[in-house]
Amino acid sequence: MILALSAIAALLASCCGPKDGEYTFHLLTTNDVHGRYYDSLYVNQRTDNSLLNVKWYADSLRNAAGRDNIILVDAGDCMQGDNAAYYYNYVDTETPHLYARMVDYIGYDAVVVGNHDIETGHPVYDRVDAQMKTPFLAANAIRTDNGKPYFQEYVTLKRHGLKITILGFTNPNIKNWLSPLLWEGMEFESLLPFVQETVDRVKAKEKSDIVIVAVHSGTGDGDGTQLESQGLDLLNSLEGVDFVICSHDHRPVVIDNDGIVLINAGSHCRNLGFGTVTVKVEGGKVVSKSVSGELLPIDKTKLDKEMRDTFRPEYERVKAFTVQEVGELKADLRTRDAYRGMSDYINLVHAVSIGCKPAQISFAAPLTFNGFVKAGTLVYNDLFTIYPFENQLFVVKMTGEEIKNYLEASYDMWINTIDSSDDHVLRIVNAPDPRTGQKRWSFVGRSYNFDSAAGLYYTVDVTKGKGERVEITTLADGTTFTMDGEYNVAMTSYRASGGGGLMREGAGIDTDKIDDRVVEYYPEIRELIYQYLKEHKSIDPAEIGNPDLIGHWEFVPADMAAKAFDHDMNLLFPKRK
């Protein structure tokens, strides 16, 4: 009897396994969609790439190559950044989440959890995970109560008798960016050596023929030092893997490394990652394998009209929310103005932040390189330009010395020490744009880490070096500022949790223990700006720039600094011919 059962089992296994021959599969990848669910940007008849395009391309390729030969994977950051995502995250919380329904409709095989997906908070991503039939993967997000993965680790597809395993991993640096309240109950393992260990364990269990590792991680430089960008580290070290799908840094790239292909499609559905794997089967076993990869630019005019019609009622609700009038803007807001001194853009964020008691001081940075909102009637959509992230506001206790050291670190990422107005005062470099390959002037660092302060009177001397540039005299109310004094400082949850390194490397504060310093939590900052408009009806430079509220700061020596900034700003933002 036992022999008979064994024979039957062996027969079934042979029937279910791959037949001898050659099989070709195509891997389609997206990442960093950032809420771009619809082609419409809701205002001014503008359109852009979206998940509607992904559906058109995916179905076209399925029709050409056969549905079983197409694998569709997203590497994370899909639930934040655009109006539709925000609406179904926080406004309509009763309807099944739009993203969950769209992903299932498109036919994704797996989606990875990104850091901005975690930023939406437990009520949002837990809801999506429960409602979405597509696997939501993050093997390195570990439950603190039982040591098991919080999300699904992997999924194995069976195509033509072959097993294709997709393993997903989120960004391990989440704990240094986001408030612990957003990821309560989890901890995040570094990708090295965790990914290899997980691959080995899962491959042994699943007997996988093709292995795809999808990580919400930037490419990095492969030196093993960048926790948030370990793509190249994985590419150079992993064994038993065919593809590494990267994301996070929005840099489209394909790298072939001796039989393993790394793909990063960029962001916002502008490209599809396109990988090809061909396997040869003899005697029921894979005897050879070849892989390749490329990027397919997406034509935004090629979209799935049936999908658009299917989700049109949801679109109309999002649009109505987006175009609602929220107040008046009495002067243009430009993020670029913040690079050379005080600006209306930063003053707005500072004024709103200091208005949150018991804040005395505020830290804020330009969140987009060159954002712009025109004076006039504001609609809710404009608030996404003013404040594109779902950061909460924390009020944190800091000493005067910590505040000074924090600002010294910020300005050191921002400016150079100069001897004349002919020197580069901004830390900029003329190099190829990683997204386009075209050479242009850009910052060495990220503008969203260039924090200035409000609630203080201070100067920044461009002729001095780090540690000697910032001179703080008083608080905005005229009270003397002291190094040993304690002050309540408003900042983003991203910054308080360690994002950008200013708290750790600058102020010397252990952000793992930030809860001990937080004296007040507030909702996300975009919502605070919305509430400000409901109260004040307008954004007036005279009000938000009131020195009695936000103080004043400037670069000195004034004449030398102004001329140097003029030169560098013209390089960063050349006038169009």
C-alpha positions, 0 to 999 in steps of 0.5 A: 500500500505504501509503495502504491501511494509513493508511486502515485505521488511520484506520478503526480509530481512528474505530471505537475512539474515542467515538461522538457523544453524552453520557457520564456517569462517577462517580468514587468516592474513598477515602483514609487507610483506615489498615488498616481492612480489616474491620468488626470491631475484634476486641475487645468486639464493637465494629464500625466502617467498613471496606473491606467497606463500600466494596465494598458501595457501589461495587457498588451504584453499579456496578449502578445506573450501569453498571460502565464508568461507575464509577471507584474510586480511593484516595489513600493511607495504607492499609497502616498503622494497624490490626491487619490491616495490621500482621499482614500487614506484619510477622507473616505475611510469606509469604502474599500481602498481605491489602491487595493481595488486597482492593484487587483484589477490590473492583475499585479502578482505582488506589491512590496511595502514602501516607507511612504506606505508605512508613513500612512499609518496603521489604519491605512496600510492594515486596511489595504493589506486586508482588502487587497487580494494581491500579496503585500510583501515585506519579509523584514518587517518583523512583529515585536510580539512574536518575531514573525513577519508582519506582512507576507514574506513571499509568494510562489507562482506556478507557471508551466510547471515551473515555480517562480518565487517573489520575495519582498522587503521594505526599507530598513531605515524606516525607523530613522524616518518615521514616528514610532507611532506609525510602525508600532509593533514592528522592527525592521531588519537590515537587508544584509545578510537578511535577504540572502538568509531568507532566499536560502530558506524559502528556496529550499522550502519552495524548490523555486526555479526562478527567484525575484527579490523586490526591495524598497531600497535605492540602488546605492553605490555598493559600499555597504554603508547606506542603510536606505540604498542597498540595491547594489550591495544585494546585486553584488552579493546575492546568490541563487537569485535572478532579478533584484527589483529596486526603488525608492531613489526614483532613479531609472536604471538596469544593471546586469551582473553576471546572471543577475539583473537589477531593475529600477523603473524610476517613479510615477509610471514613467517607465516599466521595468522589463526583464526577460528570463529564459529557462531550458528544462531537460528531464523535468529539471532546469538545466540552463537559464538566461536573464536580461533587462531593460526599461520601457518608456511609457507613452501616457496616451496609451491607457486602459479606457475600460479601467478609467470608466470602471473607476470613474465614480471614485475619480469624480469624488477625488476631483471634487475634493481636490478642486474645493477652494480653501483660501487665498494666497496673496503672493507667489510661493517658491521653494527656490527662494528658501535656498538664499534666506527667509522666504514666504514658503518656509515662513508659512510652515514656520508660522503654522508650526510655531502656532502649535503650542507649546512650540517656541522654535521651528525647524523646516526645509523646502520639500521640493527642489523647485515647487511653485504656487501662484498667488490667487485662489487656493484649492486643496490641490495646491496644498499638495504642492506646498506640503507633499508629504504626510509628515506629522508635527512633533514638539521636541525638548532641546537645549540651546547647544543642541539647537545650535549644533543642529543648525550648524549641521544643516547649513554645512549640508547647504553652503560652502565657506567662501572667501569672495563673492565669486566662490560657490556659496551653495554646495552644488555640482555640475553632473549628469542628472541620474534620472535623465543623464543630462548634465546640469547643476544640482545640490550635492545634498537633498534640499529637504534636509536644508532646515532653517529655524524660526522663533529666533534671531540669528545669522549664518556667516558664509566666511566661516566653517562648520561649527562657527557659522551660526550665531543666535542672539535671542528668541523672537520675543526678545528673550536671550538665547542660552546654550544651557537653556531648554526650548520647545522645538517644532519639527516634522516626525521625519526629522524627529525620528532621525531623517536626514541625520540632523538630530543624530549627527548634528544635535547629538540626540539619540532618536531611538529615545525621542519619545522621552523628548516629545512634549506634544504630537500634532496631526500631519502638517498639510492638515495644519496648513488647511486648518490655518487657512480655515481660520485666517482665510488667506496666506499673507506674507505680512502675517506669516513673516511677522518677526514678532512670531518667527524672528529673523535670520540672514546670511552674512556678510550681506553684500558678499553673500548676496552676490554669491547666491545670485551667481549660484541660483542662476546656475541652478535655475537658468533662464529659459531662452 
